[in-house]
């Protein structure tokens, strides 16, 4: 049973007040399982940690609490009808897509007294299935994005310590994203102290706590990026050296991340800022398609150029090759000549005239 702080609708007027209710609900759900104080503290710490998943859940849970307050709906004992009404209202007011609605449903279900029952509620499932069937068809094969314009632009940015700091960081982010198939969130998780140049001239670094986990435990993933064989201006190693030796970085702390704010190098650069750099400065030069991933744009050509699928999957840390095939590979069928393969086997000198056959049969 939730305490009065959670149950009563006191018309909170601020996000801070709603968040206090949200945290109280999460805490009370743990305490209702008769866990001791230490267990509650450990679990609560994990559920409130500032991870990307928790931040997304928080945003959607706050949306629901605000809606529930306005519609006099219980915060923790809402029905399947309430969930459907909430999803329908939020979809109408914000124009949300199916994937977002499913994420929102999962987040809100964690506020319910019985999370499992709400996660599998037949009415909610039926509503979401109905929306899926009404949605416009989606292309399952996407054309390869020609990244040449972005590469040409990157070459115009000198990999020198005289280049403005922000521009140099943007170039390095692009080169690393392309050569190591890194997400913006991965780039934001590279400690500067982990970076170094090997005796063979490769750039070594680590991504600490990327999105992927091993047996639900966070990992540290090492990377080795080779220097470009022929072009210094497209060489991520050369660009890193220029950034490392940049005059504006002289007072950089050893415990800082690789990418920092150009106007305050003691502050880390957020993954959202890096996310804005890549489309605005590079991807937009190559395609008008929205939500293009550099991981997809780089890994698909790599496959075409002979890099093995297994090596691509390993570098990207994908769970299986199916993840790459279904979500990232862009040119599934483009280079397969099914016509010549399937419509073959008829020899020219064995040509058979169907009309002659009909004529002969009539005689």
Secondary structure, DSSP 8 states (H G I E B T S, - for coil): ---HHHHS-----SHHHHHHHHHHHHHHHHHTTT--HHHHHHHHHHHTS--HHHHHHHHHHHHHHHHHHHTT--SSS--HHHHHHHHHHHHHHH---HHHHHHHHHHHHTTSSSHHHHHT-HHHHHHHHHHHHHS----SS------HHHHHHHHTS--STTS-HHHHHHHHHHHHHHHH---HHHHTT-BGGG-EE-TTS-EEEEEEEEEEEETTEEEEEEEEE---SS-GGG-HHHHHHHHHT-GGGTT--TTSBSSEETTEEEEE--HHHHHHHHHHHTGGGT---SS--HHHHHHHHHHHTT--HHHHHHHHT-SSHHHHHHHT---SSTT--HHHHHT----GGG---HHHHHHHHH-
